[in-house]
Amino acid sequence: MARTKEFDEDAVLLKAMRLFWEQGYEKTSMADLVSHMGVHKRSLYDTFGDKHSLYMKTLKRYGDIIQQWTARIVKNSGSAEDAIRKLLQMTIKREDGTPRGCLMINTAVELALHDEEFQAWVKEGLNGFEELLRGIITEGQRSGELDASLDADMLSAYLNNAFTGLRVLGKTTDDNEKLNQIIETTLSVLKHR
C-alpha cells in the first residue's frame, strides 16, 4: 500500500525554487534541498525526480508566478507607458520578499549554454515577455498614446533587453534611485518625437 504524502507539494516546490534562486543550481546540493524543503530524500526523489527534474519543475512554477504578476500589472495599469513602467519597476520591487534578481536570468547565465532544456525554457520566457511588451506597445499605438511610427517589434526587443539588464543590475545594487533613473531613461524612447 502506497503511503500518502505528508507535505504540500507546491509549498515544498516553492522552497526549492527560493533556494535555487538564492544559491544557483550548481551550488545547491541534494542535501541542501532535503534540509531546506523539509522532506525526506526518498520523498523528494519519488515526488520530484532528480535535481535536474526538480529544477525544471521550479522553473515552470516560477514562470507561472511571473505570468500572474505581469498579467496583474498590465490589467491594473492605466496606459501602455504605465504598464511598461510598472513591469520595469517589478525588477526593483521584490514581491513577497523574493530574492534579488530573476531566476530566469540566473538560469540563462549559469546553465543555458550547457543544457538544451534550460536553454529552451529561458528562450521561451524571454520570447513570451517580448510578446507581452509588443502587445502593450501595439495597443498603445492603436489608442494614440504611443507614436505609431515606432517599430513595435524593435521597441519590444529593446525594452526586453532593458528589462533583462535591470534584472541583472538589480541583483548587484541597492541603489533604487539609479535603477529608477535607468527606467525613466528607457521609457524616454516611448515619447512622441
C-alpha positions in Angstrom: 0.0 0.0 0.0 1.4 3.4 -1.0 2.0 6.0 1.7 0.2 9.3 1.5 2.3 12.4 1.2 2.9 14.2 4.4 3.7 17.5 2.7 2.2 20.1 0.4 3.9 19.6 -2.9 3.5 23.2 -4.0 4.8 24.6 -0.7 8.0 22.5 -0.8 8.4 23.2 -4.5 8.4 26.9 -3.7 11.0 26.3 -1.0 13.2 24.6 -3.6 12.6 27.4 -6.1 13.7 30.0 -3.5 16.9 28.0 -2.6 17.8 27.6 -6.3 17.1 31.3 -6.8 19.3 32.4 -4.0 22.2 29.9 -4.5 22.0 28.8 -8.1 21.8 25.3 -9.5 25.4 24.2 -9.2 25.9 25.4 -5.6 22.7 23.8 -4.3 23.2 20.2 -3.3 20.6 17.5 -2.8 21.4 17.6 0.9 20.7 21.4 0.9 17.4 20.7 -0.8 16.4 17.9 1.6 17.2 20.2 4.5 15.6 23.3 3.1 12.5 21.7 1.8 11.9 19.6 5.0 11.2 16.4 3.2 12.9 13.0 3.2 15.4 12.3 0.4 13.3 9.4 -0.8 10.1 11.5 -0.8 12.0 14.2 -2.8 13.1 11.7 -5.4 9.7 10.0 -5.6 7.8 13.3 -6.0 10.1 15.5 -8.0 12.7 13.2 -9.5 16.4 14.1 -9.6 17.9 17.5 -9.1 17.6 18.4 -12.8 13.9 17.4 -12.9 13.3 19.3 -9.7 14.9 22.4 -11.1 12.8 22.2 -14.2 9.7 22.0 -12.1 10.8 25.0 -10.1 11.4 26.9 -13.3 7.9 26.1 -14.6 6.4 27.2 -11.2 8.4 30.4 -11.4 7.1 31.0 -14.9 3.6 30.6 -13.7 4.2 33.1 -10.9 5.8 35.7 -13.2 2.8 35.3 -15.6 0.4 36.0 -12.8 2.4 39.1 -11.7 2.7 40.5 -15.2 -0.9 39.9 -16.0 -1.9 41.7 -12.8 0.4 44.6 -13.6 -0.9 45.0 -17.1 -4.5 44.7 -16.1 -4.1 47.3 -13.3 -2.3 49.9 -15.5 -3.9 53.0 -16.9 -1.9 53.2 -20.0 0.7 51.5 -22.1 3.5 53.6 -20.7 2.3 53.0 -17.2 2.2 49.2 -17.8 5.7 49.2 -19.2 7.0 51.4 -16.3 5.4 49.0 -13.7 6.9 46.0 -15.5 10.3 47.5 -15.4 9.8 48.5 -11.8 9.0 44.9 -11.0 12.7 44.3 -11.2 13.3 46.7 -8.3 10.3 45.9 -6.1 10.5 42.3 -4.9 7.2 40.7 -4.4 6.7 38.9 -1.1 10.3 39.2 -0.1 11.6 37.3 -3.1 15.4 37.1 -3.7 17.2 39.7 -5.8 17.4 39.3 -9.5 15.5 36.8 -11.6 15.5 33.0 -11.6 15.2 33.0 -15.4 18.1 35.3 -15.9 20.1 33.4 -13.3 19.4 30.2 -15.3 20.3 31.9 -18.6 23.7 32.9 -17.2 24.5 29.7 -15.2 23.0 26.9 -17.3 21.5 27.8 -20.7 24.8 27.3 -22.6 25.3 23.9 -21.2 21.8 22.4 -21.1 19.3 22.5 -24.1 16.3 22.0 -21.8 17.2 25.0 -19.7 18.1 27.0 -22.8 14.7 26.3 -24.4 12.9 27.3 -21.2 14.9 30.6 -21.0 14.3 31.3 -24.7 10.5 30.7 -24.3 10.4 33.0 -21.3 12.2 35.8 -23.0 10.2 35.5 -26.1 7.0 35.5 -24.1 7.9 38.6 -22.3 8.9 40.3 -25.6 5.5 39.3 -27.0 3.8 40.8 -23.9 5.7 44.1 -24.5 4.8 44.1 -28.2 1.1 43.7 -27.4 1.3 46.6 -24.9 3.1 48.8 -27.5 0.7 47.9 -30.3 -2.3 48.7 -28.1 -0.7 52.0 -27.1 -0.2 52.8 -30.8 -3.8 51.9 -31.6 -5.1 54.2 -28.8 -2.8 57.1 -30.0 -0.9 57.1 -26.7 2.3 55.9 -28.4 3.8 57.1 -31.7 2.6 54.8 -34.4 5.8 55.4 -36.4 7.8 53.4 -33.8 8.6 49.9 -34.9 6.8 47.7 -32.3 9.0 44.7 -33.0 12.2 46.6 -32.5 10.9 48.6 -29.5 9.7 45.4 -27.7 13.1 43.8 -28.3 14.8 46.9 -27.0 12.6 47.0 -23.9 13.0 43.3 -23.3 16.8 43.8 -23.4 16.5 46.7 -20.9 14.3 44.6 -18.6 16.9 41.8 -18.7 19.7 44.3 -17.9 17.7 45.7 -15.0 17.2 42.2 -13.6 21.0 41.7 -13.6 21.8 45.1 -12.2 19.1 44.7 -9.6 20.9 41.7 -8.3 24.1 43.7 -7.7 22.9 47.1 -6.3 20.6 48.6 -3.7 20.7 52.0 -5.4 17.0 52.2 -6.3 17.4 55.9 -7.4 19.9 54.8 -10.0 17.6 51.9 -11.1 14.6 54.3 -11.3 16.6 56.7 -13.4 17.5 53.9 -15.8 13.8 53.0 -16.1 12.9 56.7 -16.9 15.7 56.9 -19.5 14.5 53.6 -21.0 10.9 54.9 -21.1 12.0 58.1 -23.0 12.1 56.1 -26.2 8.3 55.9 -26.0 7.8 59.7 -26.2 6.5 61.4 -29.3 9.2 62.8 -31.4 
